[in-house]
Amino acid sequence: MFKNGTLTSIPYMAFCFVTIMSGIVSDKIIESKKLSRSVVRKIFNSIGFFGPMIAVIVLMFVTCAYAYVGVILVTISLGFR
């Protein structure tokens, strides 16, 4: 029971971590004046759309024998949401 609960919570912990870190990184990029605010938003939105899409497509090919690979892909999918 504990193992299942831990595996279930991993994607949500990743979601919190990635959300906070992406905000910090995007703010640093904007403050450095390397890219405009519009370009930074477009880049991070693209990562947020295509990252989970690729993870879910790959998840279709994972069998039950590789449960941890499935958890990693769901974590990526939810983390970059």
C-alpha positions in Angstrom: 0.0 0.0 0.0 2.8 2.4 0.9 4.6 1.7 -2.4 1.5 2.5 -4.5 0.9 5.8 -2.6 4.4 6.9 -3.1 4.4 6.2 -6.8 1.1 8.0 -7.1 2.4 11.1 -5.4 5.6 11.4 -7.5 4.0 13.1 -10.6 2.3 15.8 -8.4 5.6 16.5 -6.5 7.3 16.9 -9.9 4.5 19.2 -11.0 5.1 21.5 -8.1 8.8 21.5 -8.6 8.7 22.2 -12.3 6.1 24.9 -11.9 8.3 26.8 -9.4 11.5 26.2 -11.3 10.1 27.2 -14.7 8.9 30.5 -13.2 12.3 31.2 -11.7 14.1 30.4 -15.0 11.7 32.4 -17.1 12.1 35.4 -14.8 15.9 35.2 -15.0 15.8 35.0 -18.8 13.5 38.0 -19.0 15.6 40.0 -16.5 18.8 39.3 -18.5 17.2 40.9 -21.5 18.3 38.0 -23.7 14.8 37.3 -24.9 11.6 39.3 -24.8 8.8 38.4 -22.5 6.7 37.3 -25.5 9.4 34.9 -26.8 10.0 33.4 -23.3 6.2 32.8 -22.9 6.0 31.1 -26.3 9.0 28.9 -25.6 7.7 27.8 -22.2 4.2 27.2 -23.5 5.6 25.1 -26.3 7.6 23.0 -23.8 4.4 22.7 -21.8 2.4 21.4 -24.7 4.9 19.2 -26.6 6.6 17.7 -23.5 3.5 16.0 -22.2 2.4 15.1 -25.7 5.6 13.2 -26.5 5.5 11.5 -23.1 1.9 10.3 -23.5 2.7 9.0 -27.1 5.7 7.0 -25.8 3.5 5.8 -22.8 1.2 4.0 -25.3 4.1 1.6 -26.1 5.0 0.8 -22.5 3.9 -2.7 -21.3 3.1 -3.7 -17.7 6.5 -5.3 -17.4 8.0 -1.8 -17.3 5.8 -0.1 -14.7 8.5 2.3 -13.5 9.0 3.6 -17.1 5.3 4.3 -17.1 5.5 6.2 -13.9 8.4 8.2 -15.2 6.5 9.1 -18.4 3.4 10.1 -16.4 5.6 12.2 -14.2 7.1 13.9 -17.2 3.6 14.4 -18.6 2.2 15.9 -15.5 5.4 17.8 -14.6 5.5 19.8 -17.8 1.8 20.5 -17.8 
